[in-house]
């Protein structure tokens, strides 16, 4: 009985010292601590906005920024348009309400969603079609003589190469194609034509006809004739 009472008294004394802070229990610092997961929000489902017919007919395009409140359930409870066109805003709001999230913040979170409206069915802008230049509309300010191809000389090939030339508003050769001429001479004419520069009084794309005359034994004849309207 004496030993039992002593053991009980010793246990009571240790408990008293622990409670008063006079004795501390050593902690195992080597034991790994569990890292707390940071709250986050993830998109689970998203919906695209439907292009309103009225906006499409009116040619209205652009972006709509919508501010949404995401509840802990992940559902969107409130929506507010930050910026956007009146013909597009409601479509963006309707789409935003269909989004679903994973929200671990423990409370509502405010986000912004951006919806872009662009009419992919709209016809692409057509490039300006060049018109035929008339007498005096363009003038040659820099020309290059065509180099007579050796193969054509060896085979005795002579003749004219007629080119249709597209000249931009700056007077540069934008494109050139062969209308007629021997294949052995055509490339030489095209190579020379691409280096030409013009003064273009119309300041818009125009078409002109240029002729290169290849004659054996006369290098000057490889120069082009005056452009024809």
Protein Blocks (a to p, Z undefined) as FASTA:
>chain_A
ZZmmmmmmmmmmmmmmmmnopaccdddfkbccddddddddddfbdcdddddfklmmnopa
cdddddddddfkopafbdcdfbdcfklmmmmmmmmmmpccddfkopacddddddddddfk
bccddddddddddehkaccfbdcdddddfklmmnopacdddddddddfkopafbdcdfbd
cfklmmmmmmmmmmpccddfkopacdddddddddehiaklmpccdddZZ
